[in-house]
Amino acid sequence: MAGLDNLVNQITLEAKAEADKILTEARERADAIRAEGAVKTEKEIERMRKKATDERDLMKERLKSNAQLKARNNKLAVKQEVIQRVFDEVLDELKNMDDTTYVDYVKKNLTDKAATVIVAKDKAAAVKKGLPDCKVLEDRFVETGFIEVTDEMEKNFTFDAKLALIKEEIEGQLAQILYGKE
């Protein structure tokens, strides 16, 4: 019986040793898997941080660029408003020119001295007096300048039309004078 007890003890010891060995290997594999998972997790966390940082930097750059664009557009709008005011002031001065200067403008630009003209209501009498050969319409008026009517064709010499023609040409030059190079 002692032999049997020894054999049972021997088998129990070997089984325990084998179980300890399997447990140790399992723990080592679990530790390796855990360590590998930790490394992968750390790499993923770092990748996500970098991606978030890159996206943040890109967003900051876009916001900054957008703000600069808005500022430039606002500045341009203000400049265009100032330039428009200059044209408006010129137009106001032209609207308020004295009768003699107005009649001289009509004489200088009239292509047919016997044409029918449409003039500003408050300048009609002065034009009739200064250009007795012209027919001044009494039922139609312009706000500024005049319109020459010949053979059912109208030639527009209003100050609005004249300014519109030259505005595009001189707008850049006017901006250069007002603001210089920016």
Backbone torsions as a table, in degrees:
resi	resn	phi	psi	omega
1	MET	NA	-34.2	177.2
2	ALA	-60.5	-33.7	178.8
3	GLY	-67.4	-37.7	179.7
4	LEU	-69.0	-41.3	178.9
5	ASP	-63.0	-39.6	179.4
6	ASN	-65.1	-41.4	-179.7
7	LEU	-65.4	-43.3	178.7
8	VAL	-63.7	-43.6	178.8
9	ASN	-62.7	-42.9	-179.4
10	GLN	-62.2	-46.2	-179.6
11	ILE	-65.4	-40.8	179.2
12	THR	-63.2	-43.6	-179.9
13	LEU	-65.2	-43.3	179.5
14	GLU	-65.1	-41.3	179.2
15	ALA	-64.0	-40.9	179.3
16	LYS	-65.8	-42.1	179.6
17	ALA	-63.7	-42.8	179.2
18	GLU	-64.5	-42.4	179.0
19	ALA	-63.8	-41.5	178.0
20	ASP	-63.5	-41.1	179.7
21	LYS	-63.7	-45.9	179.7
22	ILE	-63.3	-42.6	178.6
23	LEU	-62.3	-43.1	-180.0
24	THR	-63.7	-45.8	179.0
25	GLU	-62.6	-40.9	179.4
26	ALA	-64.4	-42.1	177.8
27	ARG	-63.7	-41.7	179.6
28	GLU	-63.7	-43.0	178.2
29	ARG	-65.1	-41.5	178.7
30	ALA	-62.6	-42.5	177.8
31	ASP	-63.4	-40.6	179.5
32	ALA	-65.2	-44.6	178.9
33	ILE	-63.0	-42.8	178.8
34	ARG	-63.0	-43.8	-179.8
35	ALA	-64.8	-43.7	178.2
36	GLU	-62.9	-41.2	176.9
37	GLY	-63.8	-39.8	179.0
38	ALA	-64.4	-41.4	178.7
39	VAL	-64.2	-46.1	179.0
40	LYS	-62.4	-42.5	179.5
41	THR	-62.3	-43.5	179.8
42	GLU	-63.8	-41.9	178.2
43	LYS	-63.6	-42.1	179.7
44	GLU	-65.2	-42.3	177.9
45	ILE	-61.8	-43.4	179.9
46	GLU	-64.8	-41.1	178.2
47	ARG	-62.2	-42.8	180.0
48	MET	-67.6	-38.5	176.7
49	ARG	-62.3	-45.2	-179.6
50	LYS	-62.9	-43.7	179.3
51	LYS	-61.8	-44.1	179.2
52	ALA	-64.0	-41.1	178.6
53	THR	-64.6	-44.9	179.2
54	ASP	-61.8	-44.0	179.0
55	GLU	-64.5	-40.3	177.7
56	ARG	-62.3	-46.0	-179.9
57	ASP	-63.2	-40.9	178.0
58	LEU	-64.0	-42.8	179.5
59	MET	-64.2	-42.4	177.7
60	LYS	-60.3	-43.7	-179.5
61	GLU	-64.6	-41.2	178.0
62	ARG	-65.0	-43.3	179.2
63	LEU	-63.3	-41.7	179.2
64	LYS	-64.4	-45.5	179.1
65	SER	-62.6	-42.4	178.8
66	ASN	-63.4	-42.4	178.7
67	ALA	-64.2	-40.8	178.2
68	GLN	-64.6	-40.4	178.7
69	LEU	-64.3	-43.7	178.1
70	LYS	-63.2	-41.8	179.4
71	ALA	-63.3	-42.4	179.2
72	ARG	-64.7	-42.4	179.0
73	ASN	-64.2	-41.0	177.6
74	ASN	-63.5	-43.0	179.6
75	LYS	-63.2	-42.9	178.5
76	LEU	-63.8	-41.6	179.2
77	ALA	-61.9	-41.0	178.6
78	VAL	-64.6	-43.3	179.5
79	LYS	-62.8	-43.3	179.1
80	GLN	-64.4	-35.5	177.6
81	GLU	-65.1	-41.3	178.5
82	VAL	-64.7	-43.8	179.0
83	ILE	-62.5	-41.6	178.2
84	GLN	-62.3	-39.1	177.7
85	ARG	-62.7	-37.6	178.0
86	VAL	-61.5	-46.5	178.5
87	PHE	-63.7	-39.3	178.3
88	ASP	-63.4	-39.7	179.0
89	GLU	-66.6	-40.3	177.3
90	VAL	-61.7	-44.9	179.5
91	LEU	-61.6	-41.5	177.2
92	ASP	-61.4	-42.0	178.4
93	GLU	-63.3	-41.5	179.2
94	LEU	-65.9	-37.9	178.9
95	LYS	-63.3	-32.0	-174.8
96	ASN	-99.9	17.9	-179.1
97	MET	-67.9	153.9	-177.8
98	ASP	-72.0	162.6	-174.8
99	ASP	-59.4	-41.5	-177.8
100	THR	-63.4	-45.4	179.6
101	THR	-64.9	-38.1	179.4
102	TYR	-63.4	-48.1	180.0
103	VAL	-62.6	-39.8	177.1
104	ASP	-61.8	-39.2	177.7
105	TYR	-62.2	-44.6	179.6
106	VAL	-63.7	-47.2	179.9
107	LYS	-58.2	-45.4	-176.1
108	LYS	-65.2	-36.4	-174.1
109	ASN	-98.1	-13.9	-178.1
110	LEU	-67.6	128.8	-179.1
111	THR	-92.6	-20.7	178.8
112	ASP	-132.5	110.0	-174.3
113	LYS	-64.1	-16.7	179.3
114	ALA	-105.0	15.9	-176.8
115	ALA	-75.1	166.6	171.8
116	THR	-88.6	136.7	-179.9
117	VAL	-125.3	147.8	173.8
118	ILE	-110.8	120.5	-174.3
119	VAL	-124.3	176.5	175.1
120	ALA	-67.4	140.7	-174.5
121	LYS	-55.6	-42.7	-177.4
122	ASP	-76.8	-5.1	-179.8
123	LYS	-109.8	-2.3	-175.0
124	ALA	-57.8	-47.1	-178.2
125	ALA	-62.8	-41.4	-179.3
126	ALA	-65.2	-39.5	179.4
127	VAL	-67.7	-42.0	178.0
128	LYS	-58.7	-41.0	-178.7
129	LYS	-72.8	-42.7	-176.6
130	GLY	-78.9	-25.1	-179.9
131	LEU	-131.0	76.4	-174.8
132	PRO	-64.8	-21.3	-179.5
133	ASP	-80.8	-16.5	-178.4
134	CYS	-84.9	146.5	173.5
135	LYS	-96.5	122.4	179.2
136	VAL	-100.8	120.9	178.9
137	LEU	-65.9	137.6	-177.6
138	GLU	-100.1	-10.6	-174.2
139	ASP	-113.2	0.4	179.9
140	ARG	-140.6	134.9	-176.3
141	PHE	-135.4	160.1	173.2
142	VAL	-113.6	160.9	179.3
143	GLU	-78.7	-38.1	-177.7
144	THR	-140.5	156.2	176.0
145	GLY	62.4	-143.8	178.3
146	PHE	-157.1	167.2	174.2
147	ILE	-124.7	131.4	178.3
148	GLU	-97.8	128.5	-179.6
149	VAL	-112.6	119.4	176.6
150	THR	-137.7	127.6	177.2
151	ASP	47.8	50.2	177.9
152	GLU	64.7	13.5	177.4
153	MET	-113.9	137.1	-179.2
154	GLU	-111.1	131.5	175.3
155	LYS	-107.7	122.5	-172.9
156	ASN	-91.1	111.8	176.4
157	PHE	-115.0	26.8	178.4
158	THR	-71.3	152.5	-179.2
159	PHE	-66.2	-33.5	176.7
160	ASP	-58.8	-47.5	-178.8
161	ALA	-65.7	-43.9	179.7
162	LYS	-61.5	-44.9	179.5
163	LEU	-65.4	-37.6	178.9
164	ALA	-63.0	-37.7	179.7
165	LEU	-66.4	-41.2	-176.2
166	ILE	-91.0	-14.1	-175.8
167	LYS	-57.0	-49.6	-177.9
168	GLU	-62.4	-39.0	-179.4
169	GLU	-63.9	-46.8	-171.9
170	ILE	-97.9	-4.3	-177.7
171	GLU	-59.2	-43.4	178.3
172	GLY	-64.3	-42.5	178.6
173	GLN	-64.9	-40.1	179.3
174	LEU	-64.8	-41.9	177.1
175	ALA	-61.4	-40.8	179.2
176	GLN	-63.0	-40.6	179.8
177	ILE	-68.1	-44.7	-176.7
178	LEU	-71.8	-39.2	-170.3
179	TYR	-118.3	-11.0	-176.9
180	GLY	65.3	-166.0	179.0
181	LYS	-82.8	131.1	177.6
182	GLU	-132.6	NA	NA
